[in-house]
Amino acid sequence: MSLDPSTVARSIEPLARQSGTIADVLVERRREVTVVWRDGEAVETRFVSTEALAARWQRAGEQRLVSLSRVDESGLREAVRELQTGLGRAPIPLRPAPATTSPQQESAPAVERWSKRLASIFSRLAPRHCFRWTLQEVARDMFPAGAPWLSHTRRLLSLEGSFTAASRRGDEARPFSFHSPESETTADELRACLARAAEPREVPTPGPEGETDAVLAAGSAVMLFHEILSHPLEAGSVSPLSGLQEARLAVSDLEVRDDATRLDLFGGYEIDDEGVRPRPVKLLDAGRLAGRLTSRASTERLEREASNGHGRRAEVGDPPLPRGSNVIVSAGGVTREEMARRLGQGLWIEEFAGGSVDLARGSFRLLFPRARRVRRGRLAEEHGPGMLAGEILPALRNVESGLGRETHPYRGLGWCSRWGQIVAVQGASPDVLIRQLAVRARV
């Protein structure tokens, strides 16, 4: 670390002497390697290494933030000086910048090791493909005024693109996405997910339109609850859930929480971007609205409420906002076969291509590339692509009692964009049966 914590403290603590003031410094070092794969060959490799520093001051709803690409004592003093000038205070004196040496060329992290693994996986499971593989290492040091400095590092892996797979009516292109923290088991999990995606299938036909019941299986219900619970319950959001604290919204066996402490999932982290250690937050407890996601900046405006560690920044120079992380749905006791029988007639969906929510209207949309038709409790023909739609409160009421007995991480979800800021998210869920959703085909 090029910044001494005591030096940072001396620089920013004068900014926070007034009661109710937030002042902090965030330092980020980011290394990212991206490899484009086409039919078993790595055709393009890009490596980016950046570092940045941001100093922030906030009080009574007013916020000032200064970010620089220089991470050293001179950069720190320059950022703090600019804050002080903007606040009408006497700025600290500038010091001559020390002489710097040319940075040494860094090597891309783990490229060779992963290239061998990917070549083997692709040759066996998806020899014809166009994928973009990314490994991102982000180290952040957080210096809150009046508190100890904190540091954490995350290594996140993503594989996105499409491949050609066999079907019973000829070859077809299938989309594929996989997002996971890098660990010793990541390659094995990626191999298993790609193997399932490459299984022979019927070519999907246009599906039914109108109203349908659906089972969201294989963890894909994470997408639904991310849109209809996580976003509406980010502090400051105005939605149909506003003002319904402790109201019963769903069946009593539906429990949903947001858990950033799950570091095995893509959206996990050890500290948020305001220096607060996150804690699991119940969003629904026995079907009742139980909590919301808060940050230090948001709780400044909320009485008797403390940050639960969800202040997140997409980039160092962005203001921290309350954002979700990992949506976790508690399991029940229903088997896959029983879930299909309870559905009776409807759709069985295991993956989504995207989703969105309109908080003002209280409506949402989920896009799926394919779904299985269920007839008399049995899986039948394939349909797709299509779209599920509904409204937040009716959708919660229409989640049926009896959840699947196994919880699955949903690796297809990795990034969420809101207010122009993109952060890592994910979650895990059992199979969930929901009634009376609108469905229509997409071309």
ZIPEPE-V209206 format. One record per pair of residues at least 12 apart in sequence whose ideal C-beta (glycine too) atoms are under 8 Angstrom apart, sorted by the first residue. I is the first residue (numbers start at 1). J is the second residue. Records with the same first field share a line. If there is no record, write none. Layout:
# ZIPEPE-V209206
I->J + J
This chain:
# ZIPEPE-V209206
1->27 + 141 + 151
2->71 + 72 + 73
3->25 + 27 + 71 + 72 + 73 + 76 + 141 + 143
4->73
5->143 + 148 + 149
7->73 + 76
8->25 + 76 + 143 + 149
9->143 + 145
11->25 + 76 + 77 + 80 + 92
12->24 + 25 + 55 + 80 + 143 + 145
13->145 + 146
15->57 + 80 + 83 + 84 + 87 + 145
16->57 + 145 + 146
18->59
20->59 + 60 + 300
21->57 + 58 + 59
22->56 + 57 + 58 + 59 + 144 + 145 + 274 + 296 + 297 + 300
23->55 + 56 + 57 + 58 + 144 + 145
24->55 + 56 + 142 + 143 + 144 + 145 + 274 + 275
25->53 + 54 + 55 + 56 + 76 + 79 + 142 + 143
26->53 + 54 + 56 + 140 + 141 + 142 + 143 + 273 + 313 + 316
27->51 + 52 + 53 + 71 + 140 + 141 + 142 + 143 + 316
28->50 + 51 + 52 + 53 + 138 + 139 + 140 + 141 + 316
29->49 + 50 + 51 + 71 + 138 + 139 + 140
30->48 + 49 + 50 + 51 + 136 + 137 + 138 + 139
31->47 + 48 + 49 + 106 + 108 + 109 + 136 + 137
32->47 + 48 + 49 + 134 + 135 + 136 + 137
33->45 + 46 + 47 + 48 + 108 + 109 + 110 + 111 + 134 + 135
34->46 + 47 + 48 + 132 + 133 + 134
35->111 + 115 + 118 + 132 + 133 + 134
36->130 + 131 + 132 + 133
37->118 + 122 + 129 + 130 + 131 + 132 + 133 + 161
38->129 + 130 + 131
39->127 + 128 + 129 + 130
40->119 + 122 + 123 + 127 + 129
42->115
45->108 + 111
47->106 + 108
49->106
50->69
51->69 + 71
52->67 + 68 + 69 + 71 + 315 + 316 + 317
53->67 + 68 + 69 + 70 + 71 + 75 + 76 + 79 + 316
54->66 + 67 + 68 + 79 + 313 + 316 + 317
55->67 + 76 + 79 + 80 + 82 + 83
56->319 + 320
57->83 + 87
58->297 + 300
59->300
60->300
61->300 + 301
63->297 + 319
64->83 + 86 + 87
65->317 + 319
66->79 + 82 + 83 + 86
67->79 + 316 + 317
72->98
73->95 + 98
74->95 + 97 + 98
77->92 + 94 + 95
78->94
80->92
81->94
109->135 + 137 + 155
110->135 + 182
111->135
114->133 + 135
117->187
118->133
121->187 + 190 + 191 + 194
125->191 + 194 + 195 + 198
126->163 + 164 + 165 + 176 + 194 + 198
128->163 + 164
129->161 + 162 + 163 + 164
130->161 + 162 + 163
131->159 + 160 + 161 + 162 + 163 + 176
132->158 + 159 + 160 + 161
133->157 + 158 + 159
134->157 + 158 + 159
135->155 + 156 + 157 + 182
136->154 + 155 + 156 + 157 + 158
137->153 + 154 + 155
138->153 + 154 + 156
139->151 + 152 + 153
140->152 + 153 + 271 + 273
142->271 + 273 + 274 + 275
143->275
144->274 + 275
147->275
149->275
150->270 + 271 + 275 + 277
152->269 + 270 + 271
154->181 + 268 + 269 + 424
155->181 + 182
156->179 + 180 + 181 + 182 + 266 + 414 + 424
157->178 + 179 + 180 + 181 + 182 + 186
158->177 + 178 + 179 + 414
159->176 + 177 + 178 + 190
160->176 + 177 + 178
161->175 + 176
162->174 + 175 + 176
163->176 + 197 + 198
165->197 + 198 + 199 + 200 + 201
166->198 + 200
167->200 + 201 + 202 + 203
168->200 + 201 + 202 + 203
169->202 + 203
170->203
172->203
174->197 + 198 + 369
175->353 + 369
176->194 + 197
177->411 + 412 + 414
178->190 + 193 + 194 + 411 + 412
179->266 + 411 + 412 + 413 + 414 + 415 + 424 + 426
180->266 + 411
181->263 + 264 + 265 + 266 + 268
183->264
189->411
193->411
201->370 + 382
202->381 + 382
203->382
204->370 + 371 + 382 + 383 + 384 + 385
205->381 + 382 + 383
206->383 + 441
207->347 + 371 + 373 + 383 + 384 + 386 + 439 + 441
208->373 + 383 + 439
209->439 + 440 + 441
210->438 + 439 + 440
211->436 + 437 + 438 + 439
212->346 + 347 + 388 + 437 + 438 + 439
213->343 + 344 + 345 + 346 + 347 + 433 + 434 + 435 + 436 + 437
214->343 + 346 + 347 + 348 + 349 + 371 + 388 + 433 + 434 + 437 + 439
215->339 + 340 + 343 + 346 + 347 + 348 + 349 + 374 + 431 + 432 + 433 + 434
216->349 + 429 + 431 + 432 + 434
217->336 + 339 + 348 + 349 + 350 + 404 + 431
218->350 + 351 + 408 + 410 + 431
219->407 + 408 + 409 + 410 + 411 + 427 + 428 + 429
220->349 + 350 + 351 + 352 + 410 + 412 + 429
221->329 + 410 + 429 + 430 + 431 + 432
222->327 + 329 + 410 + 413 + 426 + 427 + 428 + 429
223->352 + 355 + 366 + 410 + 413
224->355 + 364 + 366 + 395 + 432 + 434
225->256 + 283 + 327 + 329 + 427 + 429
226->324 + 327 + 355 + 413 + 416 + 425 + 427
227->355 + 356 + 357 + 364 + 366
228->357 + 364 + 392 + 395 + 396
229->241 + 256 + 283 + 284 + 327 + 396
230->258 + 283 + 293 + 324 + 327 + 425
231->324 + 357 + 359 + 418
232->357 + 359 + 392
233->258 + 283 + 291 + 292 + 293 + 324
234->292 + 293 + 310 + 321 + 322 + 323 + 324
235->292 + 293 + 294 + 295 + 298 + 299 + 302 + 310 + 322
236->298 + 321 + 322
237->359
238->359 + 360
239->359 + 360 + 362 + 392
240->362 + 391 + 392 + 393
241->289 + 392 + 393
244->289
245->289
246->288 + 289 + 290
247->288 + 289
248->287 + 288
249->284 + 287 + 288 + 289 + 393 + 396 + 397
250->284 + 287 + 396 + 397 + 399
251->287 + 399 + 400 + 401
252->286 + 287 + 401
253->286 + 287 + 332 + 401 + 402 + 403
254->284 + 286 + 287 + 329 + 330 + 396 + 399 + 403
255->282 + 284 + 285 + 286 + 329 + 330
256->282 + 283 + 284 + 327 + 328 + 329 + 330
257->280 + 281 + 282 + 283 + 327 + 328 + 330
258->280 + 281 + 283 + 293 + 310 + 324 + 325 + 326 + 327 + 328
259->280 + 281 + 325 + 326 + 328
260->272 + 278 + 280 + 309 + 310 + 325 + 326
261->278 + 279 + 280
262->326 + 328 + 428
264->409
265->326 + 409 + 426 + 427 + 428
266->326 + 411 + 413 + 414 + 424 + 425 + 426
267->324 + 325 + 326 + 423 + 424 + 425 + 426 + 427
268->325 + 326 + 426
269->325
271->309
272->295 + 307 + 309 + 310 + 311 + 312 + 320
273->311 + 312 + 313 + 320
274->295 + 296 + 297 + 307 + 311 + 320
276->295 + 296 + 307 + 308 + 309 + 311
277->309
278->308 + 309 + 310 + 325
279->308 + 309
280->328
281->293 + 308 + 310
283->327
284->396
291->308
292->322
293->308 + 310 + 322 + 323 + 324
294->306 + 307 + 308 + 310 + 322
295->307 + 310 + 311 + 312 + 320 + 321 + 322
296->311 + 320
297->311 + 319 + 320 + 321 + 322
298->311 + 321 + 322
310->322 + 323 + 324 + 325
312->325 + 421 + 423
313->421
314->421 + 422 + 423
315->421
318->421
321->419 + 421
323->416 + 418 + 421 + 423 + 425
324->416 + 425
325->424 + 425 + 426
326->425 + 426 + 427 + 428
327->425 + 426 + 427 + 428 + 429
328->407 + 427 + 428 + 429
329->403 + 407 + 427 + 428 + 429 + 430 + 432
330->403 + 407 + 430
331->403 + 404 + 405 + 406 + 407 + 430
332->402 + 403 + 404 + 405 + 430
333->402 + 403 + 405
334->402 + 403 + 404 + 405 + 431
335->404 + 405
336->404 + 431
338->402
339->402 + 404 + 431 + 433
340->374 + 377 + 378 + 379
341->377
342->377 + 400 + 402 + 433
343->374 + 377 + 433
344->374 + 376 + 377
345->374 + 375 + 376
346->373 + 374
347->371 + 372 + 373 + 374 + 383 + 439
348->371 + 372 + 373 + 374 + 379
349->368 + 371 + 372 + 388
351->368 + 369 + 370 + 412
352->366 + 367 + 368 + 412 + 413
353->367 + 368 + 369 + 385
354->366 + 367
355->367
357->392
361->391
362->391 + 392 + 393
363->389 + 390 + 391 + 392
364->389 + 390 + 391 + 392 + 395
365->387 + 388 + 389
366->387 + 388 + 389
367->385 + 386 + 387 + 442
368->384 + 385 + 386 + 387 + 388
369->384 + 385
370->382 + 383 + 384 + 385
371->383 + 384 + 386
383->441
385->441 + 442
386->439 + 440 + 441 + 442
387->439 + 440 + 441 + 442
388->437 + 438 + 439
389->437 + 438 + 439 + 440
390->436 + 437 + 438
394->436
395->434 + 437
398->434 + 435 + 436 + 437
399->432 + 433 + 434
400->433 + 434 + 435
402->433
403->430 + 431 + 432
404->430 + 431 + 432
405->430
406->430 + 431
407->428 + 429 + 430
408->428 + 429 + 430
409->426 + 427 + 428
410->426 + 427 + 428 + 429
411->426
413->425 + 426 + 427
414->426
